[in-house]
């Protein structure tokens, strides 16, 4: 090998790191295409409507989804370029978001009430050790409430979740009933579906602090195309 190396031209040696980098980049692109992953710098965005009035939501040029507390509250996650403005429309109107999109990760936009569509941004967290467990995320949409998530039997699952933020926990995929609460006031119990290892389940606490409502939905990600 040493003898062979002496015969490699200097120009070829200078090109080797570039070629290796190009091959590495191509391999990463191939893996991304294989698993329907977005390019680097993209984020996954979804929208949540905690209002009683249904709205038509569109992320980028993706399909339109109709969201309300009477049906699906949250859209699927859709891949969008990060680092700039959020490309989201509600009933055909551009949603105003007062901060730029991050460069990566998963983001949930919580629609606000009012005439001009606007939203609060929650950068979603990942639970450590969630690969072999299910992941529960509680989103607190109750103004003036520090929320908590409990088993209906009483044990605390997620404590002290501020308004318009979220907390996450990895749990064993077992059947359970949960309640969400603001202070001493608890929601009606919610039965978790049969979760499997790797599932991500979102819980939304909404309504007034004196009568909170807990609703759940499987978190789904649209493959990148």
Secondary structure, DSSP 8 states (H G I E B T S, - for coil): -HHHHTTS-HHHHHHHHHHHHHHHHHHHHHHHHHTT---TTEEEEEEE--SSS-EEEEETTS--EEE-TTS--B--BEEEE-SS---EEETTEE-B-SS---SSSEEEEEE-SSSS-BEEEEE----TTGGGSEEEEEEE--TT--EEEEETTS-EEEEEE-TTEEEEEEE-S---EEEEEETTEE---EE-----TT-EEEEEEES-TTS-EEEEEE--B----
